Amino acid sequence: MTVSHGGPRLQPEHFEPSRVPAAVARHGTGGGSLAVGSPGKVGVLELTFDVRGPDGRRRTELVHHYQKSPLQIMRPLYFDEARPDIPYTYLMTTGGGVLQGDRLRTDLAFGPGTTAHVTTQAHAKLYRMEHGYATAIVNIDVAADAYVEYLPDPVIPFAGARFYQRSRVTLAPSATLLFGETLYAGRLSRGERNEYDAYATDLEVRRPDGTPLVIDRVRLVPDGGRLGGLAIHDGRDIVSTLYVLTARTAASVLADHLHATLRGYVVDDTHVGVSVLPGDAGAWVRMVGDDTVTMTDLFRHAWGAARALLTGSPAPKIRK
């Protein structure tokens, strides 16, 4: 096979999703001063973690790292006093946000027995797009007995933004994954709500043999600043979801624990729902509300409750 300039990582088949939902794809791919595939428009990040070190001082370390701007990281940090073996890795973008025509791909692999936390440096800003759309591909592979927290900061779609993200997770039967997502209606401090053109995501979590555990598809196309009913934000400005997939405890025990913890923190018009996942694969929490501080606290309590139950360690304060 002949590979054109830039190597295999810069070929469209590597960074372009195989399918883009119609709500996003209808905006086309052309136009703008920088076309898709131009320098700085394709971000690639590959991280692999494994357990290293002598007995008694073993910890999870980053063993493979490839990055291409606008995606990058700094070195992982070890600041958790309760768990000094856990690296905290911050995903960053040099552009300050996602622009039209951007194509981003992130591949994260966690070896057997690893423990890791991955987040983002700041909220993800989806800027106005006059031409085309932007996409992101996220692939996560979690091996046997690993414990991984993937908890990026909220996404803020600006007026006129068009975005699609496809996330695919391969999860070993004995592995644990905490996967979080938060979406704002827009730049709330400016009174901007649901003025983006289209926002779509696909999350798929499967076993190594292809057995599906979670399939969650989001298609949001506001009409005059409005979205649908109870199943689509319920008129609220913020929606957060935390998936906890694990074999460390029964799904019903996990769901009851999350429900009992969060019940005491629900205030005003904030609503929280907790359910078990099919096949006893774990539990998930979905929260909707209007206040950013309240919703941030709720998400942190959900994360902290899950971590304490599954690892016996408290969740630290994340430095940002």
Secondary structure, 3 states (H helix, E strand, C coil): CCCCCCCHHHCHHHHCCCCCCHHHHCCCCCCCCCCCCCCCCEEEEEEEEEEECCCCCCEEEEEEEEEECCEEECCCECCCCCCCCCCEEEEEECCCCECCCCEEEEEEEECCCCEEEEEECCCEEECCCCCCCEEEEEEEEECCCCEEEECCCCEEECCCCEEEEEEEEEECCCCEEEEEEEEECCCHHHCCCCCCCEEEEEEEEECCCCCEEEEEEEEECCECCECCCCCCHHHCCEEEEEEEECCCCCHHHHHHHHHHHHHCCCCCCCEEEEEECHHHCEEEEEEEECCHHHHHHHHHHHHHHHHHHHHCCCCCCCCC
